[in-house]
Amino acid sequence: MKVFLSRRTMPVLFKLVLLIAVIMVVNACVSKGAIFNVNSGSAGKNAASNVKKNSGPVTISFWYSWVGGFQDEFYDTVVKPFEEANPDIKVQMTFIENSDNSQGSDKLLTAIAGGKAPDVAMIDRFIVGEWAAMGSIEDISAYAIREDMASIYYKGVWAESQYNGKTYALPWNTDSRAMFYNKTLMKQAGFDPDRPPTTIAELDAMAEQMFKTNSDGAYEQVGYIPWTGQGFLYTHGWNFGGEWERSGELTPNDPQIVKALEWVQGYAEKYDVKKLTKFSETMRQTGRNSFLSGKVGFVYEGNWLLNETEDLDFEWGVAPMPTIDGNESVTWSGGWSFVMPKGAKNKEQAWRFMKYIAGKEGSLLWAGRKAGKNDLMCIPEVNEKLGFYKKEHLKVFTGMLEHAYIRPVTPVGGYMWDEMLRVQTLAVNLQGEPRELLEEMKKNIDAELAELMGVRKQQDSGSPRPLYAYK
């Protein structure tokens, strides 16, 4: 799944209002006796009496935000088999739009605050920690422990579903990043097309020989542009050996991340950012990834780009992204998950649905469909059964998932992503020194985290929770 740009999920004031509203809803439910015992697998007195009155199936609500015919495809592929295997449950799918460029929905948050939450919702995994900190999603630890769910997923994606040592989501799909390289351009530049670069220095040297301009001085071919594709500072930071989190502290000013941003800025200076931007804009007008034009030597991209490579008229390959020393293959992954929003009415049925669609059965059905030939799932066993560890090109992405990095699990995950994009954009446009920009980013996210957790402390009746917890 592609990584989309995100913004702050909401202002701190709205978070405070939401927390108060959720607490009021929960207190109201408790006062009415709607208590659920996870360990017994049964609902409280009121819920039990409702089951007796209603002899038909229980209808659970499932909110999702994917477009492009997802509803019909997901229903036919996964939901319908679930309903057939669980005749006491019916699933009502409802599309909700994500807010602006975020991976979260204000409509969903408003529904949660108003006590009208759906039973299950789909959200991007990297904001699970943020939503858990806001009290917007249910702690499903007891369910997950009961079913030993942690044992079936990649360790990294499971860690992304945790916050303060508790489980708040079930991972679903995942992705991986690698380097696509143009073998034809490598040959023309005098390089062995079967030996792609493995270090940053080798990448720089090969890319340099591939830049070509036309009579107007504009680029008609480029070797590499660090900020295109999946060339986020997160990507480069890890490739340079940097750490975005260390011992519970967010560290965007890590010395190796500073070096990574200096390297990115170096391309903007050496090859003229204005000319590179013009080239990228021209490629963007084609409606396809610039690498597919045959005019780009190297690009960092996700496994999803494999879906668009069948009709290429040049030789190409996939390899792990180059690193500083070339001794370790590095990637990072993201993806989506299923959560139980705070105040869900049919928890036991919701859990059964979540376990199916995010578990082995549902994941195998989804990734095994005809259109899912390059989709990666969060369960190693599923990817292995579908032959993804041996499939040409895709095996490069799959083989690194066991050790894939994830973005820090933090209440300010969305804000940190926005700050990363901001400082990278400034550096690329030569509007600041990398070290100073990243020091500023560090101060901003620390201040945001302190402000957010200060609001939470006012709501906590017990001991204050840690400002940052990543297990």
C-alpha beads as a LAMMPS data file, in Angstrom:
LAMMPS data file: protein, C-alpha beads

471 atoms
470 bonds

1 atom types
1 bond types

-500.0 500.0 xlo xhi
-500.0 500.0 ylo yhi
-500.0 500.0 zlo zhi

Masses

1 110.0

Atoms # bond

1 1 1 0.000 0.000 0.000
2 1 1 1.265 3.346 -0.904
3 1 1 2.227 5.794 1.729
4 1 1 0.200 8.952 1.519
5 1 1 1.009 12.292 3.018
6 1 1 -0.659 12.979 6.376
7 1 1 -1.390 16.019 8.478
8 1 1 -2.048 16.474 12.190
9 1 1 -5.077 14.410 12.940
10 1 1 -6.724 17.250 14.854
11 1 1 -5.921 20.269 17.059
12 1 1 -5.089 19.557 20.662
13 1 1 -8.250 21.322 21.815
14 1 1 -10.419 18.964 19.802
15 1 1 -8.497 16.016 21.227
16 1 1 -9.380 17.239 24.718
17 1 1 -13.046 17.575 23.787
18 1 1 -12.981 14.107 22.248
19 1 1 -11.446 12.562 25.353
20 1 1 -14.077 14.153 27.578
21 1 1 -16.839 12.964 25.272
22 1 1 -15.496 9.405 25.209
23 1 1 -15.260 9.321 28.982
24 1 1 -18.873 10.504 29.245
25 1 1 -20.016 7.802 26.818
26 1 1 -18.120 5.059 28.642
27 1 1 -19.444 6.221 32.030
28 1 1 -22.953 6.269 30.649
29 1 1 -22.575 2.695 29.372
30 1 1 -21.226 1.504 32.704
31 1 1 -24.069 3.192 34.603
32 1 1 -26.551 1.260 32.461
33 1 1 -24.882 -2.050 33.229
34 1 1 -23.449 -2.647 29.738
35 1 1 -20.349 -4.370 31.018
36 1 1 -18.439 -6.806 28.813
37 1 1 -16.351 -9.635 30.144
38 1 1 -13.695 -10.520 27.559
39 1 1 -12.469 -13.569 29.408
40 1 1 -15.860 -15.213 29.526
41 1 1 -16.594 -14.327 25.898
42 1 1 -20.089 -13.106 26.797
43 1 1 -21.752 -9.728 27.143
44 1 1 -23.226 -8.207 30.271
45 1 1 -26.822 -8.541 31.452
46 1 1 -28.394 -6.016 29.077
47 1 1 -26.566 -7.388 26.039
48 1 1 -27.537 -10.935 26.937
49 1 1 -31.218 -10.011 27.155
50 1 1 -30.992 -8.370 23.738
51 1 1 -29.651 -11.591 22.221
52 1 1 -32.678 -13.484 23.515
53 1 1 -35.100 -10.983 22.023
54 1 1 -33.429 -10.950 18.602
55 1 1 -33.393 -14.394 17.047
56 1 1 -31.816 -13.202 13.774
57 1 1 -28.141 -12.516 12.994
58 1 1 -26.349 -9.629 14.663
59 1 1 -25.435 -6.893 12.172
60 1 1 -22.065 -5.273 12.776
61 1 1 -20.947 -2.056 11.115
62 1 1 -17.623 -1.865 9.313
63 1 1 -16.257 1.501 8.137
64 1 1 -13.515 1.652 5.525
65 1 1 -11.828 4.366 3.467
66 1 1 -10.513 2.648 0.356
67 1 1 -11.975 3.614 -3.014
68 1 1 -11.847 2.161 -6.526
69 1 1 -14.377 -0.643 -6.174
70 1 1 -12.951 -1.871 -2.869
71 1 1 -16.353 -2.517 -1.297
72 1 1 -17.537 -5.024 -3.888
73 1 1 -14.154 -6.709 -4.159
74 1 1 -13.629 -6.985 -0.404
75 1 1 -17.169 -8.197 0.191
76 1 1 -17.026 -10.880 -2.478
77 1 1 -13.512 -12.002 -1.567
78 1 1 -13.514 -11.884 2.241
79 1 1 -16.740 -10.673 3.867
80 1 1 -19.090 -13.084 2.111
81 1 1 -17.025 -16.151 3.097
82 1 1 -16.943 -14.825 6.673
83 1 1 -20.734 -14.471 6.761
84 1 1 -21.154 -17.964 5.354
85 1 1 -18.857 -19.357 8.048
86 1 1 -20.571 -17.230 10.726
87 1 1 -24.319 -17.239 9.948
88 1 1 -25.080 -15.413 13.206
89 1 1 -23.278 -12.274 11.968
90 1 1 -24.000 -9.907 9.090
91 1 1 -21.590 -7.155 8.058
92 1 1 -22.712 -3.730 6.898
93 1 1 -19.919 -1.972 4.995
94 1 1 -19.851 1.833 4.946
95 1 1 -17.408 4.057 3.078
96 1 1 -16.026 7.094 4.917
97 1 1 -13.619 9.533 3.371
98 1 1 -10.284 10.272 4.980
99 1 1 -9.909 13.909 5.988
100 1 1 -7.878 16.030 3.562
101 1 1 -4.535 14.275 2.949
102 1 1 -4.561 12.410 6.245
103 1 1 -4.833 8.703 6.962
104 1 1 -7.553 9.345 9.524
105 1 1 -11.187 10.369 9.325
106 1 1 -12.714 13.218 11.292
107 1 1 -16.102 11.652 10.580
108 1 1 -15.053 8.500 12.410
109 1 1 -13.680 10.497 15.345
110 1 1 -16.882 12.513 15.542
111 1 1 -18.949 9.317 15.557
112 1 1 -16.811 7.936 18.379
113 1 1 -17.173 11.127 20.410
114 1 1 -20.942 11.094 19.877
115 1 1 -21.363 7.500 21.018
116 1 1 -22.207 6.261 17.516
117 1 1 -19.025 4.401 16.709
118 1 1 -19.018 1.519 14.227
119 1 1 -17.996 -1.917 15.458
120 1 1 -14.923 -2.191 13.237
121 1 1 -12.939 0.380 11.273
122 1 1 -9.943 0.397 8.958
123 1 1 -7.126 2.835 9.782
124 1 1 -3.504 3.245 8.794
125 1 1 -1.293 1.364 11.248
126 1 1 1.085 4.227 11.823
127 1 1 -1.630 6.318 13.510
128 1 1 -2.778 3.502 15.819
129 1 1 -0.553 4.831 18.612
130 1 1 -1.960 8.314 18.133
131 1 1 -5.566 7.132 18.298
132 1 1 -4.849 4.859 21.248
133 1 1 -3.371 7.802 23.139
134 1 1 -6.539 9.802 22.443
135 1 1 -8.709 7.009 23.821
136 1 1 -10.455 6.628 20.453
137 1 1 -10.022 2.869 20.001
138 1 1 -10.599 -0.112 22.252
139 1 1 -7.857 -2.050 23.964
140 1 1 -8.187 -5.537 22.414
141 1 1 -5.311 -7.099 24.358
142 1 1 -7.448 -9.720 26.087
143 1 1 -8.854 -10.942 22.790
144 1 1 -5.426 -11.016 21.148
145 1 1 -3.859 -12.908 24.052
146 1 1 -6.741 -15.375 24.125
147 1 1 -6.170 -16.192 20.435
148 1 1 -2.344 -15.855 20.519
149 1 1 -2.502 -13.400 17.631
150 1 1 0.981 -11.982 18.205
151 1 1 2.563 -15.239 17.055
152 1 1 1.269 -15.098 13.479
153 1 1 2.524 -11.658 12.375
154 1 1 5.874 -10.139 11.469
155 1 1 7.352 -8.652 14.629
156 1 1 7.577 -5.155 13.163
157 1 1 3.958 -4.877 12.087
158 1 1 2.789 -6.322 15.395
159 1 1 4.830 -3.703 17.248
160 1 1 3.049 -1.046 15.201
161 1 1 -0.296 -2.206 16.614
162 1 1 0.867 -1.767 20.220
163 1 1 0.776 1.221 22.529
164 1 1 1.904 1.282 26.167
165 1 1 2.268 -2.483 26.073
166 1 1 -1.329 -3.082 24.951
167 1 1 -2.843 -4.180 21.641
168 1 1 -5.119 -1.750 19.823
169 1 1 -5.268 -3.137 16.276
170 1 1 -4.845 -6.214 14.130
171 1 1 -2.377 -5.704 11.263
172 1 1 -3.689 -6.508 7.785
173 1 1 -1.635 -5.695 4.701
174 1 1 1.909 -4.436 4.517
175 1 1 4.448 -3.130 2.029
176 1 1 8.172 -2.956 1.532
177 1 1 10.617 -0.644 -0.216
178 1 1 13.464 -1.406 -2.598
179 1 1 15.337 0.115 -5.530
180 1 1 14.075 -0.199 -9.098
181 1 1 16.925 0.206 -11.574
182 1 1 17.049 0.644 -15.338
183 1 1 19.401 -1.985 -16.793
184 1 1 19.279 -0.390 -20.231
185 1 1 20.564 2.933 -18.922
186 1 1 23.220 1.142 -16.887
187 1 1 24.518 -0.538 -20.056
188 1 1 24.553 2.753 -21.933
189 1 1 26.501 4.366 -19.097
190 1 1 29.094 1.584 -19.183
191 1 1 28.025 -0.314 -16.062
192 1 1 27.281 -4.005 -15.566
193 1 1 23.451 -4.202 -15.571
194 1 1 23.571 -7.242 -13.312
195 1 1 25.493 -5.401 -10.595
196 1 1 23.284 -2.591 -9.260
197 1 1 24.754 -0.224 -6.663
198 1 1 24.871 -1.479 -3.093
199 1 1 26.357 1.608 -1.419
200 1 1 25.362 5.266 -1.485
201 1 1 28.712 6.125 -3.108
202 1 1 28.142 3.616 -5.918
203 1 1 24.650 4.974 -6.494
204 1 1 25.994 8.521 -6.757
205 1 1 28.709 7.492 -9.217
206 1 1 26.370 5.546 -11.491
207 1 1 23.594 8.137 -11.385
208 1 1 26.029 10.909 -12.328
209 1 1 26.728 9.235 -15.688
210 1 1 23.035 9.073 -16.606
211 1 1 22.038 12.749 -16.492
212 1 1 21.399 14.157 -19.977
213 1 1 20.087 17.533 -21.116
214 1 1 18.485 18.679 -24.354
215 1 1 19.374 21.727 -26.460
216 1 1 17.443 23.962 -24.050
217 1 1 19.458 22.738 -21.088
218 1 1 16.500 20.850 -19.592
219 1 1 16.920 17.288 -18.391
220 1 1 15.652 14.664 -20.802
221 1 1 17.071 11.850 -18.669
222 1 1 18.139 11.671 -15.016
223 1 1 20.141 9.230 -12.979
224 1 1 18.446 9.651 -9.603
225 1 1 16.388 12.185 -7.666
226 1 1 16.472 11.404 -3.907
227 1 1 13.109 12.988 -3.026
228 1 1 10.975 11.186 -5.639
229 1 1 9.067 7.934 -5.159
230 1 1 9.600 6.641 -1.645
231 1 1 12.567 8.929 -1.146
232 1 1 11.321 10.278 2.155
233 1 1 13.783 11.322 4.830
234 1 1 12.579 8.336 6.861
235 1 1 13.891 6.105 4.049
236 1 1 17.242 7.859 3.715
237 1 1 17.703 8.165 7.459
238 1 1 17.580 4.397 7.909
239 1 1 19.756 3.793 4.823
240 1 1 22.387 6.059 6.393
241 1 1 22.229 4.073 9.635
242 1 1 20.225 6.644 11.575
243 1 1 17.692 6.037 14.338
244 1 1 14.383 7.897 14.584
245 1 1 13.801 6.681 18.133
246 1 1 16.232 5.714 20.832
247 1 1 15.521 4.548 24.391
248 1 1 12.034 6.063 24.385
249 1 1 13.078 9.382 22.832
250 1 1 12.263 10.622 19.332
251 1 1 15.548 11.477 17.609
252 1 1 15.076 13.155 14.201
253 1 1 18.335 15.061 14.832
254 1 1 20.357 11.828 14.905
255 1 1 23.788 12.590 13.326
256 1 1 23.266 9.983 10.589
257 1 1 19.874 11.456 9.708
258 1 1 21.558 14.840 9.455
259 1 1 24.058 13.314 7.008
260 1 1 21.175 11.810 5.032
261 1 1 19.493 15.199 4.660
262 1 1 22.794 16.793 3.698
263 1 1 23.137 14.167 0.974
264 1 1 19.635 14.880 -0.315
265 1 1 20.340 18.595 -0.363
266 1 1 23.583 17.894 -2.197
267 1 1 21.612 16.569 -5.176
268 1 1 19.469 19.712 -5.197
269 1 1 22.628 21.844 -5.328
270 1 1 24.635 19.764 -7.790
271 1 1 21.919 19.059 -10.337
272 1 1 19.866 22.269 -9.909
273 1 1 16.602 21.700 -8.041
274 1 1 14.660 23.862 -10.506
275 1 1 15.693 21.710 -13.458
276 1 1 14.971 18.527 -11.512
277 1 1 11.554 19.845 -10.517
278 1 1 10.723 20.697 -14.123
279 1 1 11.698 17.176 -15.196
280 1 1 9.544 15.632 -12.453
281 1 1 6.565 17.791 -13.390
282 1 1 6.877 16.741 -17.023
283 1 1 6.921 13.089 -15.973
284 1 1 3.955 13.636 -13.659
285 1 1 1.847 14.833 -16.579
286 1 1 2.040 11.341 -18.083
287 1 1 0.051 10.010 -15.143
288 1 1 2.585 7.253 -14.494
289 1 1 5.549 6.771 -12.225
290 1 1 8.584 8.495 -13.756
291 1 1 10.645 5.284 -13.673
292 1 1 8.231 3.677 -16.136
293 1 1 9.201 6.256 -18.771
294 1 1 12.610 4.644 -19.209
295 1 1 14.264 8.017 -18.564
296 1 1 15.199 7.442 -14.907
297 1 1 18.125 5.334 -13.780
298 1 1 17.153 4.576 -10.187
299 1 1 14.158 5.121 -7.907
300 1 1 13.159 3.895 -4.453
301 1 1 9.634 2.483 -4.612
302 1 1 7.259 0.020 -3.010
303 1 1 6.167 -3.414 -4.190
304 1 1 2.981 -1.883 -5.628
305 1 1 4.942 -0.508 -8.603
306 1 1 5.361 -4.090 -9.829
307 1 1 1.716 -3.952 -10.925
308 1 1 2.657 -1.426 -13.626
309 1 1 5.773 -3.033 -15.103
310 1 1 4.355 -5.614 -17.502
311 1 1 4.504 -3.448 -20.639
312 1 1 7.897 -1.785 -20.195
313 1 1 10.093 -1.592 -23.307
314 1 1 13.414 -1.518 -21.450
315 1 1 15.302 -3.911 -19.188
316 1 1 14.916 -3.346 -15.472
317 1 1 15.491 -4.973 -12.126
318 1 1 14.847 -4.686 -8.388
319 1 1 17.437 -4.725 -5.615
320 1 1 17.652 -3.637 -1.980
321 1 1 18.251 0.085 -1.495
322 1 1 21.921 1.097 -1.235
323 1 1 23.225 1.864 2.243
324 1 1 26.304 3.620 3.586
325 1 1 28.420 0.467 3.855
326 1 1 26.398 -1.922 1.675
327 1 1 26.552 -4.653 4.312
328 1 1 22.871 -4.771 5.241
329 1 1 19.639 -4.782 3.268
330 1 1 17.318 -2.124 4.651
331 1 1 13.619 -1.514 4.127
332 1 1 10.678 -0.099 6.039
333 1 1 7.031 -1.007 5.930
334 1 1 3.644 0.515 6.542
335 1 1 0.129 -0.658 5.891
336 1 1 -3.394 -0.773 7.192
337 1 1 -5.091 -2.377 10.165
338 1 1 -8.475 -3.072 11.681
339 1 1 -9.511 -1.534 14.988
340 1 1 -12.489 -1.623 17.313
341 1 1 -13.530 2.030 17.833
342 1 1 -14.240 3.174 21.388
343 1 1 -17.826 2.425 22.283
344 1 1 -18.359 -0.379 19.737
345 1 1 -21.705 -2.026 20.516
346 1 1 -21.046 -5.611 19.388
347 1 1 -17.583 -6.344 20.664
348 1 1 -17.541 -10.134 20.540
349 1 1 -18.932 -10.227 16.992
350 1 1 -16.595 -7.420 15.965
351 1 1 -13.640 -9.373 17.281
352 1 1 -14.632 -12.492 15.363
353 1 1 -14.828 -10.429 12.191
354 1 1 -11.480 -8.717 12.822
355 1 1 -9.779 -12.014 13.593
356 1 1 -11.067 -13.499 10.336
357 1 1 -10.294 -10.666 7.923
358 1 1 -6.904 -9.839 9.469
359 1 1 -6.033 -13.438 10.314
360 1 1 -4.748 -16.255 8.147
361 1 1 -8.055 -17.105 6.472
362 1 1 -9.054 -13.641 5.343
363 1 1 -5.507 -12.576 4.478
364 1 1 -5.012 -15.625 2.295
365 1 1 -8.278 -14.939 0.464
366 1 1 -7.455 -11.264 -0.128
367 1 1 -3.845 -11.658 -1.261
368 1 1 -4.732 -14.755 -3.262
369 1 1 -7.285 -13.009 -5.466
370 1 1 -6.352 -12.364 -9.098
371 1 1 -5.720 -8.653 -8.573
372 1 1 -3.549 -9.305 -5.507
373 1 1 -0.535 -10.792 -7.267
374 1 1 1.892 -8.306 -5.706
375 1 1 0.073 -7.552 -2.441
376 1 1 1.984 -8.390 0.710
377 1 1 0.266 -9.400 3.922
378 1 1 1.382 -9.069 7.540
379 1 1 1.469 -12.833 8.052
380 1 1 4.639 -14.687 6.913
381 1 1 2.763 -17.958 6.495
382 1 1 0.318 -16.373 4.057
383 1 1 3.065 -14.813 1.944
384 1 1 4.888 -18.145 1.888
385 1 1 1.817 -20.123 0.833
386 1 1 1.241 -17.731 -2.050
387 1 1 4.854 -18.094 -3.218
388 1 1 5.796 -14.460 -2.571
389 1 1 9.232 -15.421 -1.206
390 1 1 10.145 -17.007 -4.540
391 1 1 8.327 -14.838 -7.058
392 1 1 10.634 -12.848 -9.354
393 1 1 11.162 -9.250 -8.220
394 1 1 8.564 -9.538 -5.438
395 1 1 10.905 -11.808 -3.471
396 1 1 13.265 -8.859 -2.967
397 1 1 10.538 -6.996 -1.067
398 1 1 9.243 -10.036 0.829
399 1 1 12.685 -11.210 1.896
400 1 1 13.325 -8.064 3.939
401 1 1 10.032 -7.941 5.852
402 1 1 11.302 -9.883 8.865
403 1 1 13.664 -7.007 9.649
404 1 1 11.689 -4.071 8.240
405 1 1 11.757 -0.806 10.149
406 1 1 8.524 0.880 11.176
407 1 1 7.884 4.516 11.941
408 1 1 7.980 5.303 15.677
409 1 1 4.810 4.370 17.536
410 1 1 3.954 7.642 19.234
411 1 1 0.956 9.889 19.959
412 1 1 2.530 12.434 17.601
413 1 1 3.138 10.082 14.683
414 1 1 1.136 12.153 12.205
415 1 1 2.707 15.397 13.366
416 1 1 6.191 13.926 13.148
417 1 1 5.507 12.788 9.578
418 1 1 4.391 16.299 8.635
419 1 1 7.489 17.807 10.241
420 1 1 9.702 15.374 8.350
421 1 1 8.124 16.429 5.051
422 1 1 8.415 20.102 5.962
423 1 1 12.127 20.042 6.747
424 1 1 12.911 17.845 3.746
425 1 1 11.079 20.258 1.425
426 1 1 12.959 23.215 2.892
427 1 1 16.297 21.441 2.495
428 1 1 15.573 20.442 -1.107
429 1 1 14.674 24.032 -1.937
430 1 1 17.891 25.224 -0.274
431 1 1 16.000 27.100 2.417
432 1 1 17.928 25.971 5.458
433 1 1 20.874 23.965 6.732
434 1 1 20.030 20.280 7.418
435 1 1 21.376 20.233 10.962
436 1 1 19.467 23.359 11.975
437 1 1 16.275 22.138 10.300
438 1 1 16.396 18.809 12.119
439 1 1 17.182 20.452 15.453
440 1 1 14.088 22.582 14.920
441 1 1 12.067 19.467 14.057
442 1 1 13.250 17.852 17.292
443 1 1 12.126 20.850 19.354
444 1 1 8.750 20.995 17.612
445 1 1 7.829 17.353 18.097
446 1 1 9.013 17.358 21.706
447 1 1 6.845 20.411 22.376
448 1 1 3.875 18.835 20.615
449 1 1 4.287 15.623 22.587
450 1 1 4.586 17.462 25.895
451 1 1 1.479 19.521 25.159
452 1 1 -0.537 16.470 24.142
453 1 1 0.523 14.409 27.133
454 1 1 -0.147 17.367 29.399
455 1 1 -3.770 17.235 28.282
456 1 1 -3.860 13.510 28.947
457 1 1 -2.455 13.903 32.437
458 1 1 -5.355 16.165 33.292
459 1 1 -7.706 13.315 32.330
460 1 1 -5.871 10.488 34.075
461 1 1 -7.053 9.671 37.561
462 1 1 -4.089 7.441 38.327
463 1 1 -0.353 7.775 37.809
464 1 1 0.730 9.671 34.690
465 1 1 1.573 7.421 31.759
466 1 1 4.955 7.627 30.016
467 1 1 5.233 10.387 27.440
468 1 1 6.392 7.882 24.877
469 1 1 6.099 4.132 24.871
470 1 1 7.334 1.843 22.140
471 1 1 7.560 -1.843 22.742

Bonds

1 1 1 2
2 1 2 3
3 1 3 4
4 1 4 5
5 1 5 6
6 1 6 7
7 1 7 8
8 1 8 9
9 1 9 10
10 1 10 11
11 1 11 12
12 1 12 13
13 1 13 14
14 1 14 15
15 1 15 16
16 1 16 17
17 1 17 18
18 1 18 19
19 1 19 20
20 1 20 21
21 1 21 22
22 1 22 23
23 1 23 24
24 1 24 25
25 1 25 26
26 1 26 27
27 1 27 28
28 1 28 29
29 1 29 30
30 1 30 31
31 1 31 32
32 1 32 33
33 1 33 34
34 1 34 35
35 1 35 36
36 1 36 37
37 1 37 38
38 1 38 39
39 1 39 40
40 1 40 41
41 1 41 42
42 1 42 43
43 1 43 44
44 1 44 45
45 1 45 46
46 1 46 47
47 1 47 48
48 1 48 49
49 1 49 50
50 1 50 51
51 1 51 52
52 1 52 53
53 1 53 54
54 1 54 55
55 1 55 56
56 1 56 57
57 1 57 58
58 1 58 59
59 1 59 60
60 1 60 61
61 1 61 62
62 1 62 63
63 1 63 64
64 1 64 65
65 1 65 66
66 1 66 67
67 1 67 68
68 1 68 69
69 1 69 70
70 1 70 71
71 1 71 72
72 1 72 73
73 1 73 74
74 1 74 75
75 1 75 76
76 1 76 77
77 1 77 78
78 1 78 79
79 1 79 80
80 1 80 81
81 1 81 82
82 1 82 83
83 1 83 84
84 1 84 85
85 1 85 86
86 1 86 87
87 1 87 88
88 1 88 89
89 1 89 90
90 1 90 91
91 1 91 92
92 1 92 93
93 1 93 94
94 1 94 95
95 1 95 96
96 1 96 97
97 1 97 98
98 1 98 99
99 1 99 100
100 1 100 101
101 1 101 102
102 1 102 103
103 1 103 104
104 1 104 105
105 1 105 106
106 1 106 107
107 1 107 108
108 1 108 109
109 1 109 110
110 1 110 111
111 1 111 112
112 1 112 113
113 1 113 114
114 1 114 115
115 1 115 116
116 1 116 117
117 1 117 118
118 1 118 119
119 1 119 120
120 1 120 121
121 1 121 122
122 1 122 123
123 1 123 124
124 1 124 125
125 1 125 126
126 1 126 127
127 1 127 128
128 1 128 129
129 1 129 130
130 1 130 131
131 1 131 132
132 1 132 133
133 1 133 134
134 1 134 135
135 1 135 136
136 1 136 137
137 1 137 138
138 1 138 139
139 1 139 140
140 1 140 141
141 1 141 142
142 1 142 143
143 1 143 144
144 1 144 145
145 1 145 146
146 1 146 147
147 1 147 148
148 1 148 149
149 1 149 150
150 1 150 151
151 1 151 152
152 1 152 153
153 1 153 154
154 1 154 155
155 1 155 156
156 1 156 157
157 1 157 158
158 1 158 159
159 1 159 160
160 1 160 161
161 1 161 162
162 1 162 163
163 1 163 164
164 1 164 165
165 1 165 166
166 1 166 167
167 1 167 168
168 1 168 169
169 1 169 170
170 1 170 171
171 1 171 172
172 1 172 173
173 1 173 174
174 1 174 175
175 1 175 176
176 1 176 177
177 1 177 178
178 1 178 179
179 1 179 180
180 1 180 181
181 1 181 182
182 1 182 183
183 1 183 184
184 1 184 185
185 1 185 186
186 1 186 187
187 1 187 188
188 1 188 189
189 1 189 190
190 1 190 191
191 1 191 192
192 1 192 193
193 1 193 194
194 1 194 195
195 1 195 196
196 1 196 197
197 1 197 198
198 1 198 199
199 1 199 200
200 1 200 201
201 1 201 202
202 1 202 203
203 1 203 204
204 1 204 205
205 1 205 206
206 1 206 207
207 1 207 208
208 1 208 209
209 1 209 210
210 1 210 211
211 1 211 212
212 1 212 213
213 1 213 214
214 1 214 215
215 1 215 216
216 1 216 217
217 1 217 218
218 1 218 219
219 1 219 220
220 1 220 221
221 1 221 222
222 1 222 223
223 1 223 224
224 1 224 225
225 1 225 226
226 1 226 227
227 1 227 228
228 1 228 229
229 1 229 230
230 1 230 231
231 1 231 232
232 1 232 233
233 1 233 234
234 1 234 235
235 1 235 236
236 1 236 237
237 1 237 238
238 1 238 239
239 1 239 240
240 1 240 241
241 1 241 242
242 1 242 243
243 1 243 244
244 1 244 245
245 1 245 246
246 1 246 247
247 1 247 248
248 1 248 249
249 1 249 250
250 1 250 251
251 1 251 252
252 1 252 253
253 1 253 254
254 1 254 255
255 1 255 256
256 1 256 257
257 1 257 258
258 1 258 259
259 1 259 260
260 1 260 261
261 1 261 262
262 1 262 263
263 1 263 264
264 1 264 265
265 1 265 266
266 1 266 267
267 1 267 268
268 1 268 269
269 1 269 270
270 1 270 271
271 1 271 272
272 1 272 273
273 1 273 274
274 1 274 275
275 1 275 276
276 1 276 277
277 1 277 278
278 1 278 279
279 1 279 280
280 1 280 281
281 1 281 282
282 1 282 283
283 1 283 284
284 1 284 285
285 1 285 286
286 1 286 287
287 1 287 288
288 1 288 289
289 1 289 290
290 1 290 291
291 1 291 292
292 1 292 293
293 1 293 294
294 1 294 295
295 1 295 296
296 1 296 297
297 1 297 298
298 1 298 299
299 1 299 300
300 1 300 301
301 1 301 302
302 1 302 303
303 1 303 304
304 1 304 305
305 1 305 306
306 1 306 307
307 1 307 308
308 1 308 309
309 1 309 310
310 1 310 311
311 1 311 312
312 1 312 313
313 1 313 314
314 1 314 315
315 1 315 316
316 1 316 317
317 1 317 318
318 1 318 319
319 1 319 320
320 1 320 321
321 1 321 322
322 1 322 323
323 1 323 324
324 1 324 325
325 1 325 326
326 1 326 327
327 1 327 328
328 1 328 329
329 1 329 330
330 1 330 331
331 1 331 332
332 1 332 333
333 1 333 334
334 1 334 335
335 1 335 336
336 1 336 337
337 1 337 338
338 1 338 339
339 1 339 340
340 1 340 341
341 1 341 342
342 1 342 343
343 1 343 344
344 1 344 345
345 1 345 346
346 1 346 347
347 1 347 348
348 1 348 349
349 1 349 350
350 1 350 351
351 1 351 352
352 1 352 353
353 1 353 354
354 1 354 355
355 1 355 356
356 1 356 357
357 1 357 358
358 1 358 359
359 1 359 360
360 1 360 361
361 1 361 362
362 1 362 363
363 1 363 364
364 1 364 365
365 1 365 366
366 1 366 367
367 1 367 368
368 1 368 369
369 1 369 370
370 1 370 371
371 1 371 372
372 1 372 373
373 1 373 374
374 1 374 375
375 1 375 376
376 1 376 377
377 1 377 378
378 1 378 379
379 1 379 380
380 1 380 381
381 1 381 382
382 1 382 383
383 1 383 384
384 1 384 385
385 1 385 386
386 1 386 387
387 1 387 388
388 1 388 389
389 1 389 390
390 1 390 391
391 1 391 392
392 1 392 393
393 1 393 394
394 1 394 395
395 1 395 396
396 1 396 397
397 1 397 398
398 1 398 399
399 1 399 400
400 1 400 401
401 1 401 402
402 1 402 403
403 1 403 404
404 1 404 405
405 1 405 406
406 1 406 407
407 1 407 408
408 1 408 409
409 1 409 410
410 1 410 411
411 1 411 412
412 1 412 413
413 1 413 414
414 1 414 415
415 1 415 416
416 1 416 417
417 1 417 418
418 1 418 419
419 1 419 420
420 1 420 421
421 1 421 422
422 1 422 423
423 1 423 424
424 1 424 425
425 1 425 426
426 1 426 427
427 1 427 428
428 1 428 429
429 1 429 430
430 1 430 431
431 1 431 432
432 1 432 433
433 1 433 434
434 1 434 435
435 1 435 436
436 1 436 437
437 1 437 438
438 1 438 439
439 1 439 440
440 1 440 441
441 1 441 442
442 1 442 443
443 1 443 444
444 1 444 445
445 1 445 446
446 1 446 447
447 1 447 448
448 1 448 449
449 1 449 450
450 1 450 451
451 1 451 452
452 1 452 453
453 1 453 454
454 1 454 455
455 1 455 456
456 1 456 457
457 1 457 458
458 1 458 459
459 1 459 460
460 1 460 461
461 1 461 462
462 1 462 463
463 1 463 464
464 1 464 465
465 1 465 466
466 1 466 467
467 1 467 468
468 1 468 469
469 1 469 470
470 1 470 471
